[in-house]
Amino acid sequence: MSHTIKLRTFEFVQAARSARLHSDYALARAMGVNRSTVTRVIRGELQPGPAFIGGALTALDGQFDDLFEVVPVARRRGGS
């Protein structure tokens, strides 16, 4: 079974607020990623990549398990 990393959205947003990063732009700047990346990951449209994860952990002074979780990837029907 394959796994991926998923953002703990509520915890991430709370950590950003605690860090006084109240906009996606301010959060993205602190993380060193594009604003659109922050927006898309929060909405669940994009999986967090290494730059996002590293930026979040650094900017929000968090631990991996506080902001992210490892989840199984659903298998696609009818194939590999």
Sequence and secondary structure as in RCSB ss.txt:
>XXXX:A:sequence
MSHTIKLRTFEFVQAARSARLHSDYALARAMGVNRSTVTRVIRGELQPGPAFIGGALTALDGQFDDLFEVVPVAR
RRGGS
>XXXX:A:secstr
  EEEEE HHHHHHHHHHTT  SHHHHHHHHTS HHHHHHHHHTSS   HHHHHHHHHHTT  HHHHEEEEE   
 TT  
